[in-house]
Amino acid sequence: MKVSVYEAKSKLSQMINKALEGEEVIITRNGTETVRLVPVAKRKKWVGMYAGQVKIHDSFFEPLDDETLAYFTGDAKTALDDL
């Protein structure tokens, strides 16, 4: 569907419906194609977006050993400490 800017002013609701139905809607200015009306892509919801796609190993919930925990708390000596 191609319509002029003048025509688009009075048919906007119809044009939106056509675009939502998958029809290409182009608005022209002085006979030149200027704008394409397309539906906005649906965004995925963040909550639960990866449900069923990620497996967390059971060991993830086990306590950390003292050496590893020291790195998280800043108590471990690293090679950078000597610089």
N, CA, C and O atoms as a Tinker XYZ file with bonds, in Angstrom:
   332  protein
     1  N      0.846000   -1.162000    0.000000    73     2
     2  CA     0.000000    0.000000    0.000000    64     1     3
     3  C      0.898000    1.233000    0.000000    63     2     4     5
     4  O      1.792000    1.352000    0.838000    81     3
     5  N      0.669000    2.130000   -0.916000    73     3     6
     6  CA     1.394000    3.397000   -0.968000    64     5     7
     7  C      0.388000    4.527000   -0.879000    63     6     8     9
     8  O     -0.623000    4.542000   -1.582000    81     7
     9  N      0.683000    5.472000   -0.003000    73     7    10
    10  CA    -0.191000    6.634000    0.152000    64     9    11
    11  C      0.651000    7.891000    0.280000    63    10    12    13
    12  O      1.798000    7.848000    0.726000    81    11
    13  N      0.067000    9.001000   -0.115000    73    11    14
    14  CA     0.752000   10.286000    0.022000    64    13    15
    15  C      0.638000   10.764000    1.464000    63    14    16    17
    16  O     -0.191000   10.268000    2.227000    81    15
    17  N      1.467000   11.718000    1.826000    73    15    18
    18  CA     1.412000   12.299000    3.169000    64    17    19
    19  C      0.021000   12.855000    3.424000    63    18    20    21
    20  O     -0.538000   12.673000    4.506000    81    19
    21  N     -0.532000   13.525000    2.441000    73    19    22
    22  CA    -1.871000   14.127000    2.573000    64    21    23
    23  C     -2.900000   13.044000    2.890000    63    22    24    25
    24  O     -3.716000   13.210000    3.798000    81    23
    25  N     -2.867000   11.939000    2.149000    73    23    26
    26  CA    -3.806000   10.843000    2.356000    64    25    27
    27  C     -3.546000   10.136000    3.683000    63    26    28    29
    28  O     -4.484000    9.695000    4.346000    81    27
    29  N     -2.280000   10.027000    4.070000    73    27    30
    30  CA    -1.906000    9.350000    5.313000    64    29    31
    31  C     -2.495000   10.051000    6.530000    63    30    32    33
    32  O     -2.812000    9.402000    7.527000    81    31
    33  N     -2.643000   11.358000    6.458000    73    31    34
    34  CA    -3.196000   12.111000    7.588000    64    33    35
    35  C     -4.608000   11.651000    7.926000    63    34    36    37
    36  O     -4.985000   11.620000    9.097000    81    35
    37  N     -5.380000   11.299000    6.927000    73    35    38
    38  CA    -6.771000   10.913000    7.184000    64    37    39
    39  C     -6.957000    9.407000    7.322000    63    38    40    41
    40  O     -8.024000    8.961000    7.744000    81    39
    41  N     -5.935000    8.604000    6.973000    73    39    42
    42  CA    -6.064000    7.148000    6.992000    64    41    43
    43  C     -5.076000    6.466000    7.934000    63    42    44    45
    44  O     -4.767000    5.287000    7.761000    81    43
    45  N     -4.586000    7.190000    8.917000    73    43    46
    46  CA    -3.549000    6.625000    9.778000    64    45    47
    47  C     -4.004000    5.347000   10.480000    63    46    48    49
    48  O     -3.255000    4.370000   10.508000    81    47
    49  N     -5.200000    5.327000   11.042000    73    47    50
    50  CA    -5.682000    4.135000   11.749000    64    49    51
    51  C     -5.746000    2.935000   10.810000    63    50    52    53
    52  O     -5.351000    1.831000   11.185000    81    51
    53  N     -6.240000    3.145000    9.595000    73    51    54
    54  CA    -6.324000    2.060000    8.615000    64    53    55
    55  C     -4.926000    1.580000    8.232000    63    54    56    57
    56  O     -4.695000    0.379000    8.086000    81    55
    57  N     -4.009000    2.508000    8.073000    73    55    58
    58  CA    -2.643000    2.150000    7.697000    64    57    59
    59  C     -1.971000    1.340000    8.797000    63    58    60    61
    60  O     -1.243000    0.389000    8.511000    81    59
    61  N     -2.208000    1.705000   10.040000    73    59    62
    62  CA    -1.634000    0.956000   11.165000    64    61    63
    63  C     -2.167000   -0.469000   11.160000    63    62    64    65
    64  O     -1.405000   -1.418000   11.344000    81    63
    65  N     -3.454000   -0.622000   10.955000    73    63    66
    66  CA    -4.047000   -1.963000   10.917000    64    65    67
    67  C     -3.448000   -2.791000    9.784000    63    66    68    69
    68  O     -3.147000   -3.969000    9.978000    81    67
    69  N     -3.271000   -2.203000    8.622000    73    67    70
    70  CA    -2.684000   -2.913000    7.481000    64    69    71
    71  C     -1.259000   -3.357000    7.804000    63    70    72    73
    72  O     -0.871000   -4.486000    7.502000    81    71
    73  N     -0.486000   -2.470000    8.415000    73    71    74
    74  CA     0.894000   -2.809000    8.777000    64    73    75
    75  C      0.919000   -3.951000    9.794000    63    74    76    77
    76  O      1.751000   -4.853000    9.696000    81    75
    77  N      0.004000   -3.913000   10.775000    73    75    78
    78  CA    -0.056000   -4.978000   11.775000    64    77    79
    79  C     -0.457000   -6.311000   11.156000    63    78    80    81
    80  O     -0.106000   -7.370000   11.676000    81    79
    81  N     -1.183000   -6.263000   10.059000    73    79    82
    82  CA    -1.592000   -7.482000    9.353000    64    81    83
    83  C     -0.481000   -8.001000    8.445000    63    82    84    85
    84  O     -0.625000   -9.058000    7.830000    81    83
    85  N      0.626000   -7.264000    8.356000    73    83    86
    86  CA     1.757000   -7.714000    7.576000    64    85    87
    87  C      1.899000   -7.048000    6.214000    63    86    88    89
    88  O      2.831000   -7.348000    5.468000    81    87
    89  N      0.980000   -6.146000    5.887000    73    87    90
    90  CA     1.076000   -5.464000    4.592000    64    89    91
    91  C      2.114000   -4.345000    4.664000    63    90    92    93
    92  O      2.228000   -3.653000    5.675000    81    91
    93  N      2.858000   -4.180000    3.594000    73    91    94
    94  CA     3.837000   -3.099000    3.545000    64    93    95
    95  C      3.097000   -1.784000    3.294000    63    94    96    97
    96  O      2.328000   -1.667000    2.340000    81    95
    97  N      3.333000   -0.811000    4.151000    73    95    98
    98  CA     2.699000    0.499000    4.021000    64    97    99
    99  C      3.797000    1.536000    3.822000    63    98   100   101
   100  O      4.670000    1.700000    4.676000    81    99
   101  N      3.749000    2.235000    2.689000    73    99   102
   102  CA     4.766000    3.234000    2.374000    64   101   103
   103  C      4.090000    4.582000    2.190000    63   102   104   105
   104  O      3.076000    4.693000    1.502000    81   103
   105  N      4.660000    5.595000    2.807000    73   103   106
   106  CA     4.154000    6.969000    2.673000    64   105   107
   107  C      5.082000    7.705000    1.716000    63   106   108   109
   108  O      6.305000    7.656000    1.840000    81   107
   109  N      4.466000    8.382000    0.766000    73   107   110
   110  CA     5.249000    9.101000   -0.240000    64   109   111
   111  C      5.109000   10.607000   -0.049000    63   110   112   113
   112  O      4.102000   11.101000    0.460000    81   111
   113  N      6.131000   11.309000   -0.465000    73   111   114
   114  CA     6.108000   12.779000   -0.463000    64   113   115
   115  C      6.534000   13.210000   -1.863000    63   114   116   117
   116  O      7.622000   12.872000   -2.332000    81   115
   117  N      5.662000   13.954000   -2.512000    73   115   118
   118  CA     5.914000   14.403000   -3.891000    64   117   119
   119  C      6.251000   13.219000   -4.809000    63   118   120   121
   120  O      7.115000   13.321000   -5.681000    81   119
   121  N      5.549000   12.088000   -4.594000    73   119   122
   122  CA     5.733000   10.923000   -5.447000    64   121   123
   123  C      6.942000   10.070000   -5.114000    63   122   124   125
   124  O      7.162000    9.039000   -5.751000    81   123
   125  N      7.730000   10.477000   -4.128000    73   123   126
   126  CA     8.931000    9.735000   -3.742000    64   125   127
   127  C      8.662000    8.963000   -2.449000    63   126   128   129
   128  O      8.164000    9.524000   -1.473000    81   127
   129  N      8.996000    7.671000   -2.456000    73   127   130
   130  CA     8.832000    6.872000   -1.238000    64   129   131
   131  C      9.707000    7.464000   -0.140000    63   130   132   133
   132  O     10.913000    7.643000   -0.312000    81   131
   133  N      9.077000    7.763000    0.990000    73   131   134
   134  CA     9.783000    8.466000    2.056000    64   133   135
   135  C      9.853000    7.669000    3.360000    63   134   136   137
   136  O     10.894000    7.625000    4.015000    81   135
   137  N      8.733000    7.040000    3.727000    73   135   138
   138  CA     8.646000    6.370000    5.028000    64   137   139
   139  C      7.952000    5.020000    4.865000    63   138   140   141
   140  O      7.001000    4.886000    4.095000    81   139
   141  N      8.446000    4.019000    5.604000    73   139   142
   142  CA     7.793000    2.716000    5.650000    64   141   143
   143  C      7.221000    2.536000    7.049000    63   142   144   145
   144  O      7.921000    2.711000    8.046000    81   143
   145  N      5.949000    2.185000    7.112000    73   143   146
   146  CA     5.274000    1.969000    8.391000    64   145   147
   147  C      5.333000    0.477000    8.703000    63   146   148   149
   148  O      4.806000   -0.341000    7.950000    81   147
   149  N      5.974000    0.130000    9.813000    73   147   150
   150  CA     6.113000   -1.272000   10.214000    64   149   151
   151  C      5.778000   -1.418000   11.696000    63   150   152   153
   152  O      5.965000   -0.479000   12.469000    81   151
   153  N      5.285000   -2.587000   12.094000    73   151   154
   154  CA     5.000000   -2.806000   13.511000    64   153   155
   155  C      6.287000   -2.846000   14.335000    63   154   156   157
   156  O      7.346000   -3.216000   13.827000    81   155
   157  N      6.191000   -2.475000   15.569000    73   155   158
   158  CA     7.320000   -2.548000   16.490000    64   157   159
   159  C      7.510000   -4.010000   16.883000    63   158   160   161
   160  O      6.544000   -4.694000   17.220000    81   159
   161  N      8.746000   -4.488000   16.841000    73   159   162
   162  CA     9.042000   -5.868000   17.225000    64   161   163
   163  C      8.746000   -6.057000   18.705000    63   162   164   165
   164  O      9.071000   -5.207000   19.534000    81   163
   165  N      8.126000   -7.180000   19.015000    73   163   166
   166  CA     7.806000   -7.458000   20.413000    64   165   167
   167  C      9.087000   -7.784000   21.157000    63   166   168   169
   168  O      9.940000   -8.523000   20.666000    81   167
   169  N      9.206000   -7.223000   22.341000    73   167   170
   170  CA    10.388000   -7.463000   23.160000    64   169   171
   171  C     10.162000   -8.674000   24.039000    63   170   172   173
   172  O      9.054000   -8.923000   24.514000    81   171
   173  N     11.227000   -9.416000   24.243000    73   171   174
   174  CA    11.144000  -10.548000   25.143000    64   173   175
   175  C     11.100000  -10.047000   26.583000    63   174   176   177
   176  O     11.714000   -9.034000   26.920000    81   175
   177  N     10.378000  -10.758000   27.413000    73   175   178
   178  CA    10.355000  -10.426000   28.832000    64   177   179
   179  C     11.665000  -10.897000   29.456000    63   178   180   181
   180  O     12.144000  -11.986000   29.138000    81   179
   181  N     12.236000  -10.109000   30.318000    73   179   182
   182  CA    13.500000  -10.485000   30.958000    64   181   183
   183  C     13.300000  -11.589000   31.982000    63   182   184   185
   184  O     14.107000  -12.513000   32.078000    81   183
   185  N     12.224000  -11.487000   32.745000    73   183   186
   186  CA    11.999000  -12.487000   33.781000    64   185   187
   187  C     11.617000  -13.799000   33.111000    63   186   188   189
   188  O     10.627000  -13.865000   32.383000    81   187
   189  N     12.380000  -14.810000   33.351000    73   187   190
   190  CA    12.107000  -16.121000   32.785000    64   189   191
   191  C     12.514000  -16.278000   31.332000    63   190   192   193
   192  O     12.147000  -17.261000   30.688000    81   191
   193  N     13.268000  -15.321000   30.807000    73   191   194
   194  CA    13.629000  -15.345000   29.396000    64   193   195
   195  C     14.426000  -16.607000   29.025000    63   194   196   197
   196  O     14.299000  -17.104000   27.907000    81   195
   197  N     15.229000  -17.118000   29.933000    73   195   198
   198  CA    16.055000  -18.283000   29.635000    64   197   199
   199  C     15.545000  -19.548000   30.341000    63   198   200   201
   200  O     16.293000  -20.508000   30.522000    81   199
   201  N     14.280000  -19.536000   30.732000    73   199   202
   202  CA    13.716000  -20.695000   31.427000    64   201   203
   203  C     13.873000  -21.948000   30.568000    63   202   204   205
   204  O     13.525000  -21.958000   29.387000    81   203
   205  N     14.396000  -22.985000   31.175000    73   203   206
   206  CA    14.574000  -24.248000   30.476000    64   205   207
   207  C     15.798000  -24.308000   29.581000    63   206   208   209
   208  O     16.072000  -25.354000   28.993000    81   207
   209  N     16.538000  -23.222000   29.461000    73   207   210
   210  CA    17.704000  -23.178000   28.582000    64   209   211
   211  C     19.016000  -23.210000   29.360000    63   210   212   213
   212  O     20.069000  -23.476000   28.780000    81   211
   213  N     18.968000  -22.946000   30.644000    73   211   214
   214  CA    20.182000  -22.864000   31.450000    64   213   215
   215  C     20.119000  -23.917000   32.550000    63   214   216   217
   216  O     19.103000  -24.056000   33.231000    81   215
   217  N     21.197000  -24.647000   32.715000    73   215   218
   218  CA    21.288000  -25.645000   33.779000    64   217   219
   219  C     22.356000  -25.197000   34.765000    63   218   220   221
   220  O     23.512000  -25.000000   34.392000    81   219
   221  N     21.970000  -25.040000   36.004000    73   219   222
   222  CA    22.918000  -24.671000   37.058000    64   221   223
   223  C     23.315000  -25.956000   37.781000    63   222   224   225
   224  O     22.470000  -26.672000   38.318000    81   223
   225  N     24.618000  -26.230000   37.783000    73   223   226
   226  CA    25.133000  -27.450000   38.410000    64   225   227
   227  C     24.898000  -27.383000   39.910000    63   226   228   229
   228  O     24.980000  -26.310000   40.508000    81   227
   229  N     24.606000  -28.527000   40.516000    73   227   230
   230  CA    24.323000  -28.587000   41.954000    64   229   231
   231  C     25.471000  -28.038000   42.793000    63   230   232   233
   232  O     25.235000  -27.485000   43.867000    81   231
   233  N     26.718000  -28.182000   42.321000    73   231   234
   234  CA    27.870000  -27.717000   43.091000    64   233   235
   235  C     27.882000  -26.191000   43.231000    63   234   236   237
   236  O     28.594000  -25.651000   44.078000    81   235
   237  N     27.102000  -25.505000   42.409000    73   235   238
   238  CA    27.035000  -24.041000   42.496000    64   237   239
   239  C     26.576000  -23.597000   43.887000    63   238   240   241
   240  O     26.993000  -22.546000   44.373000    81   239
   241  N     25.725000  -24.390000   44.520000    73   239   242
   242  CA    25.142000  -24.016000   45.804000    64   241   243
   243  C     25.946000  -24.523000   47.004000    63   242   244   245
   244  O     25.588000  -24.261000   48.152000    81   243
   245  N     27.024000  -25.242000   46.734000    73   243   246
   246  CA    27.864000  -25.729000   47.830000    64   245   247
   247  C     28.760000  -24.598000   48.334000    63   246   248   249
   248  O     29.118000  -23.709000   47.562000    81   247
   249  N     29.127000  -24.617000   49.616000    73   247   250
   250  CA    30.005000  -23.572000   50.162000    64   249   251
   251  C     31.369000  -23.587000   49.464000    63   250   252   253
   252  O     31.848000  -24.636000   49.034000    81   251
   253  N     31.973000  -22.423000   49.362000    73   251   254
   254  CA    33.310000  -22.314000   48.768000    64   253   255
   255  C     34.366000  -22.777000   49.763000    63   254   256   257
   256  O     34.200000  -22.637000   50.975000    81   255
   257  N     35.453000  -23.331000   49.236000    73   255   258
   258  CA    36.548000  -23.705000   50.122000    64   257   259
   259  C     37.225000  -22.410000   50.604000    63   258   260   261
   260  O     37.036000  -21.350000   50.008000    81   259
   261  N     38.006000  -22.502000   51.678000    73   259   262
   262  CA    38.605000  -21.315000   52.307000    64   261   263
   263  C     39.508000  -20.529000   51.354000    63   262   264   265
   264  O     39.507000  -19.298000   51.373000    81   263
   265  N     40.280000  -21.236000   50.520000    73   263   266
   266  CA    41.198000  -20.555000   49.607000    64   265   267
   267  C     40.426000  -19.723000   48.579000    63   266   268   269
   268  O     40.765000  -18.565000   48.334000    81   267
   269  N     39.395000  -20.312000   47.981000    73   267   270
   270  CA    38.595000  -19.594000   46.977000    64   269   271
   271  C     37.845000  -18.442000   47.624000    63   270   272   273
   272  O     37.771000  -17.356000   47.050000    81   271
   273  N     37.297000  -18.657000   48.791000    73   271   274
   274  CA    36.565000  -17.611000   49.501000    64   273   275
   275  C     37.470000  -16.420000   49.806000    63   274   276   277
   276  O     37.016000  -15.276000   49.783000    81   275
   277  N     38.743000  -16.679000   50.091000    73   275   278
   278  CA    39.696000  -15.609000   50.388000    64   277   279
   279  C     39.858000  -14.663000   49.197000    63   278   280   281
   280  O     40.063000  -13.464000   49.387000    81   279
   281  N     39.768000  -15.187000   47.973000    73   279   282
   282  CA    39.862000  -14.322000   46.794000    64   281   283
   283  C     38.660000  -13.376000   46.697000    63   282   284   285
   284  O     38.804000  -12.234000   46.259000    81   283
   285  N     37.497000  -13.840000   47.096000    73   283   286
   286  CA    36.299000  -13.006000   47.040000    64   285   287
   287  C     36.283000  -11.947000   48.126000    63   286   288   289
   288  O     35.745000  -10.858000   47.923000    81   287
   289  N     36.866000  -12.251000   49.276000    73   287   290
   290  CA    36.862000  -11.308000   50.383000    64   289   291
   291  C     38.063000  -10.359000   50.366000    63   290   292   293
   292  O     38.106000   -9.389000   51.123000    81   291
   293  N     39.036000  -10.645000   49.496000    73   291   294
   294  CA    40.214000   -9.799000   49.410000    64   293   295
   295  C     41.327000  -10.191000   50.355000    63   294   296   297
   296  O     42.321000   -9.475000   50.478000    81   295
   297  N     41.171000  -11.319000   51.024000    73   295   298
   298  CA    42.166000  -11.772000   51.992000    64   297   299
   299  C     43.279000  -12.603000   51.362000    63   298   300   301
   300  O     44.293000  -12.853000   52.013000    81   299
   301  N     43.116000  -13.035000   50.122000    73   299   302
   302  CA    44.119000  -13.888000   49.465000    64   301   303
   303  C     45.247000  -13.042000   48.900000    63   302   304   305
   304  O     45.030000  -11.936000   48.405000    81   303
   305  N     46.456000  -13.584000   48.984000    73   303   306
   306  CA    47.614000  -12.913000   48.408000    64   305   307
   307  C     47.702000  -13.319000   46.946000    63   306   308   309
   308  O     47.652000  -14.509000   46.633000    81   307
   309  N     47.833000  -12.352000   46.047000    73   307   310
   310  CA    47.927000  -12.641000   44.607000    64   309   311
   311  C     49.254000  -12.129000   44.070000    63   310   312   313
   312  O     49.990000  -11.431000   44.767000    81   311
   313  N     49.554000  -12.483000   42.825000    73   311   314
   314  CA    50.786000  -12.030000   42.177000    64   313   315
   315  C     50.788000  -10.516000   42.047000    63   314   316   317
   316  O     51.859000   -9.909000   42.012000    81   315
   317  N     49.628000   -9.893000   41.976000    73   315   318
   318  CA    49.560000   -8.437000   41.851000    64   317   319
   319  C     49.943000   -7.715000   43.127000    63   318   320   321
   320  O     50.308000   -6.540000   43.091000    81   319
   321  N     49.863000   -8.413000   44.265000    73   319   322
   322  CA    50.227000   -7.799000   45.532000    64   321   323
   323  C     51.709000   -7.445000   45.606000    63   322   324   325
   324  O     52.097000   -6.556000   46.364000    81   323
   325  N     52.538000   -8.135000   44.825000    73   323   326
   326  CA    53.986000   -7.908000   44.870000    64   325   327
   327  C     54.431000   -6.741000   43.984000    63   326   328   329
   328  O     55.588000   -6.324000   44.039000    81   327
   329  N     53.514000   -6.218000   43.170000    73   327   330
   330  CA    53.908000   -5.137000   42.238000    64   329   331
   331  C     54.031000   -3.811000   42.935000    63   330   332
   332  O     54.351000   -2.807000   42.299000    81   331
